[in-house]
Amino acid sequence: MRVVIAEDLHLLREGLVHLLRAHGLDVVAAVESGPELLEALLKERPDVAVVDVRLPPTFTDEGLQASLTARKRIPGLPVLVLSQHVEQLYARELLADGSGGIGYLLKDRVFNGEQFIDAVKRVAAGGTAMDPEVIAKLLASNARNEPVGRLTPREREVLELMAEGRSNAAIGQRLYLSESAVGKHTANIFGKLGLVPSDDDNRRVLAVLAFLNEK
């Protein structure tokens, strides 16, 4: 798996390179600015990009804007954002094109290397990896949106855990439900969100995007 990293802090950037390579991933570029990131994404066309939102030269949203520009030219380019804070506007921009392969993790809440590598691989495969705090902030602002507003409290819990990238089995363990019960909840979620039967993995991503996107 080929990875591009964008992080302006040298020690963190080198740490990410070492961690990814230690798990067998191929880091094809590790850059520190927005323009460098865009150039690397368009040149290397990686399987996934790991991107800090705020990069030189202005330290505002260069990382995100470079990623969005690249996704327009390389549809579906997987992007995993690492940020110090929950930036709702930035998260929504990343989600706005309605495709999968997106993640948003908070740097100080990535507790171990295995968790991070799992998130990278999940996003590279077209899935989602959203920090619970990011989900909570977006959920609070989406509470009145339809059709998400038709979900029951339990269905919202299931969908929130789905957004973190958890499988039905993992959701069941977290909520003390059987896997079949989780399956029934996910089927209800798909129905209420108007997601017609198709590949289940694809529907999970679409459900998460419907949950997170502002309507």
PyMOL commands that set and color helices and strands:
alter all, ss='L'
color gray80, all
select helices_A, chain A and resi 10-22+34-44+62-73+88-95+107-109+113-124+132-142+148-150+153-163+168-175+179-192+200-212
alter helices_A, ss='H'
color red, helices_A
select strands_A, chain A and resi 2-6+26-31+48-52+79-83+102-106+128-130
alter strands_A, ss='S'
color yellow, strands_A
deselect
rebuild
show_as cartoon
